[in-house]
Amino acid sequence: MSRSYLIPVGDVLVDPTAWQTPFACDLERCRGACCTVPGADGAPLLPEEVPLLEALAPQLLPMLPSPAQELIQQMGATVQTERGAFTRCVGEGACVFVFWEEGIARCAIERAWEQGASPLRKPLSCHLFPLRLHRSAHGTVLRFEPFSECAPAYAHGRRLGCTATEMVHEALARAFGAEWYEQLQHTIARQLCP
C-alpha cells in the first residue's frame, strides 16, 4: 500500500483497513493460531521488552510444556536477528510462552499478568495483533495484516459489529496514549461521514 492511502492520526500513519475490517478474536475456533504459526518468527519485541521477558521467563517455566522449558533454560526466551528481537519458538512452531488449556494456545505472560505476577501484559506486538507497527522513512505506520489462520475472527467481528481497531483499543492506548486513541476515533468518524 502506498503512503497516499495512509491517514495521519497525530504522528502515526494509519492504514484505513485497520478500522474497516471486521475482526474479533474467536479462540474457540482458531485455538490461538496466532501464537503457533508454523515457520514464523516469534512475536516481534520492543528493545525494552527483551530484558523484562528474560527476567520473567524463569517464573513462567512451571506453566510451560517441557520442550519450551528446556529451550528457555538452554538458549533464553528471546532471540535477536538482523530484523530485530523476537520471542523464541519451539522448533518452527509455538512461541516459547505458549501453554495449552483445553486445546487452546494460551500466553503464560498474560496469565502471569492476570495473576498480578508480571509487569507486562504481553509483548506490544501481541497485544496489537492483527495490527502491526512498522517504521518507515515517513514515521510510524500502523497496518492491518491479514492472516489466513484468523478466518474465524472476520466472521466473529461481523457478528459482533467489531473492527480490528475496536478489538485492540486497549493496546492502541497502551502504544500511543488514550488521547491518541480518541483522535483515532474522531478520524474514523470523519472518514465514515465526511
Summary of the structure (lengths in Angstrom):
residues: 194
radius of gyration: 17.2
end to end distance: 22.4
largest distance: 56.3
contacts: 579
relative contact order: 0.21
helix: 47%
strand: 21%
